[in-house]
């Protein structure tokens, strides 16, 4: 078995609404794969089908070599977007409960709880009630409950939502540690910068369809334009009319220009030096957000990357 998850032309409809539309994907063992897209894109619905919470109307799914995740549930760790903890239980009681559900025995369970709490900085809180935890601490606890049994496949739905930068970096480090141990990780997010830095492969999704898939370099190679970042003293606005400038953004002392592949950046630089006193000039490639917008193209709705559900019933 070389693939942890395989999806073949899966479709999920709710009445007239198509949440997932002929979606296909192969996830190799040991990779971190990110599902990226706005609310309503179909990320959560796809994850729920992988987890056998929902079943596709058509298409085929394979999870760890089995047609249903429920057949290999003890080999999977799943952190849903809608999370919950028993607030009156202590952290230790909470993790013992989830560990026993996953088949861990008393001696192994005690050791694993200690190791995991130490890794997220909650050792001193082990015998405190869940209700005493902050939101960030609760999210870290739920992550530990997800990986306590050392699953082969970890699926995380919006794991970074609501975390402060420090806890976000901690969680990213823990995800990377899972990959080092050979664990396959699939997570959904609308935070494209995080996914760009973390994932081995990226899957951009909109309106239930896969727009593009690959490594960051593979995805970027499909788009030949480049970004020029300029800073300095002067009015950069006239650069918008330069030949080869496809798009432009200006703020005080700053210009961001998208130029075509055929355009020589030095030509823009010389013109900028004529009108401004430059302190910075950098050439970059498109980031994921810009690529996503280009792929969506002339869609009649602006993608919603907020934290609110954008379709009836909170389908995502």
N, C-alpha and C positions, 0 to 999 in steps of 0.2 A: 504493500500500500504506500503510494507516494503522495496522495492527497488526503488531507484531513477532512475537507468538505468539497463536494461537487454539486453544483446546481445546473440543471439543464432545462432551459426554456420554461422556467416556472412562471405561473400566472396566478394572481389572486384578485378576485373581484368582490365588491360589495354592492350588489344591485347594478346600477349604471356606472359606478365608479371603479376604475381599474387601479388598484393600489400598486401592483407589481405586474409588469408587462414583459413577458418572454425574457426573463432574466437568466443569464448563464454565467457561471464562474467556477474556476478551479482554484482551490486554496491549497498550496503545498504545505506539507508538514514542516513545522519549525519557523514559519514566517509570521510577521506581523502585517495584517491586512486591514486597511481602513476603509470603511464605507463613508463617503462624504457626500453631503447634499443638504439642501434646505429642508425645513419642516414640510411634511407632505410628500417627500421624495420617494418614500417606500423603504427606508432603511430599517425601521423597527418592524414593519410587517415582514420583511425578508428574514430578519433575525428570528422572529417568532416562528416562521416556517422551518428554519433550520433546527430550532429547538423542539419541534413537534407540538408547539402550543397551538399553532394554526396549521392547516394542511392546504397545499396548493390546489387550485381547481384543475390545473394540468401541469405537466412537466415532472421531472424526477429530481430527487434529492438523495445524496449519500453523505452520511456523517460517520467518520471513522470506519468506513467500509460497510455501514449498515443503512438501510433505507429510512430508519427513524432514529432520531436522537434519543428517544425514550428507551430504546434497546441498549444504549451504552451510557445512560445518564450518570453513572458513577465515574465515568472517564471524562466528564465535561464539567466545567465551572461556568456558571451563567449569572451575570449581574444585570438584571433588568433596569430599564429607565425608571419605572415606578417602583421605588424601593420602600422597605419597611423593616423595622426592628421592634422587638418586644421591649418597650421602654422600661418596664419594672425589673427586667432581668439584668444581672451584671454582665460585663463583657465576657467573663470566663464562662458563665452559664450559656450565654448566646452562642459562643464558639463551640462549646461542648455539644450543644443541641445540633448545630449544623454539621459538625464533624461526625456525630453518630448517624445522622441521616445519610451521610456519604460512606458509612462503613468503617470509620476509623475506630480502633480499639483504645482502651483507656490509657495504656502507657504511651503509645504513639501519639495519641490525641493531646495529652498533657504537654509532651515535648514540642509538638508542632505548634500549639497555641503559644507557648513561650517564645519560640523562634519567630513566629509571624508578628506577634505584638512588639517584639524588640525591633524588627525591621521597619515598623511604621511609627516607632516612638510612643507606643501606648502601654508599655510594660507597667508603669506606675498606676495605670488606670484599670488594671485587670479585674479588680474586685469592686469597681465602682459601677453604679447602675447606668444603663444606656441613656436614661433621661438627663444625666449630668453632662453628656458629651455635647460639644459644639457640632454644627452641621458638617464641618470639614472632618472632624474626628469620627463622626458617624459614617461618613462615606468611606473613610479608610477602614473602619471596622467591617463594613459590608464587603469591601474588596478582599479583606482577609478571609471572610467566610466563603468567598467565591473560590479561593485558591488553596484553602486549608488542606484539602485531600490530594494535592499535587495532580490536578487534572492534566490530561494530554491536550485538551482543547479548552481554551478560555474565550468566552464571548461576552463582551462588555458593551452595553447600550448607553451611549453618552456618558462615559465614565468621568469626564473632566468637567461636566456641567456644575457650576456653582462653587468650584474649588478656587481658593486663593492661589497666587503664583507659587508660594512655597510648597503647598500640598500638591499642586499640579505637577511640579518638578519631581516630587517624591514618588507620585504615582507613575509618572513616566519612567523613572529609574526602575521601579518594580516590574513594569511591563517588559522593559529591556532585559531584566534578570530572568524573566520567564522564558524569553527567547533563547538566552544563553543555556538554559536547562533543556532546550529542545521542545518547549511548549509552543503550540500554535495559538496565536491570538488574533481574534477578529473583533474590531470595535467600530462603533458608529460614532460620528461626530459631525457637527457643522463648523467646528473650529479648525479651519483648514491649515493654519500655521502650525498647530500642534501635530496634525497628521503628516504634514510635509516633512517635519523633522524626525518623526518616529517610525513611520511605516516602511516596510520592504516593498509593498505594493499598495497602490491606491486605486479605489474604484469610485468614480464620480457618478452620482445617480441624480436623476431629476424626473419627476412625474412617473416613477415606477420603472424607468428605463435606464439601462447602463449607458452612460455617455462615452466613457473611455476608461481604460484600465491599463495599469503597468507600473513600472518604477517611475520615480520622479523624472529621471533623465529620459526614459522612453516617452513619457507624456509630453515633456517639454520639447522633445525633438520633432513633435508634430506641429509645433508653432515656431516659425522662424523669426518673428519680430523680436526686438529687444527694447529694453527700457533704459533711458538715460536719466540719471538723477543729477541735478545741478543745484548748488547753493552758492549764495554770494550776495553782494550789494548791487542792486540794479533792477530794472524791469524786464523780466524774461518773457512777457506776454507775446512779444513779436515773433518769438521762435515758433509759435504755433503755425505760422504760415510758411515755414521752411519746407523745402521739398523733402518728401519721404517721411514726414511726421504724420503718423496715423491718428494719434490721440494725444491730448495734453491736459495737465492739471497744474495750476499755479496757485501758490500762496506767497505771502511776503517773504522774499529771500529764497524761494525754493521753486524749482520747476521739475516736473516729471513728464518725460516725453516718451511715447512709444514710437519707434521708428521701424521702417520695413527692413527686411534682411539685406536688401540691395543698397541701403543708404549708408554712406561712410560717416561714422560718428565724429570723425575729425572735422568734417565740414560744419556740423552743428557746433562743435567746440569752438572753432574759429569765429563763428558768428556770435556765439555767447560772449567770447572775450571782447568783442567790439562793443557790446552793450552793457556789460556788467563786470564787476570785480569778483572773480570766482574764488571760492574757498573749497569747493568740492565738485568733482566730476567723476561719476561712476557709470559703468555699463553693466546692466543686469539682464537676466532673462525673466520671462513672465512668471508670476507666482500662481498658485493654484486657484485663487479667487478670480484672477483675470482670465485664466484658462477656462474656468467654469462659465463665466459670463459669455465668453466667445462661443463656447459649445452650445449654450442655451440659445444664443443668437437672437432671433426676432420673436422669441416667445412672448405671448401677449400678457404674461404676468411676471412681475419682478420676483425672483426667488426670495423667500423669507428665511433669513438665517438667525432669527430671534429664538428665544426659548419657549415661544408659545406655539401650540398646535395650530396648523393652518388649514386643516380639512375636518369635516364633521367627525365627531367621535374621537378626535385626537389621534387618528391614524397617521403614522409617520413612515 
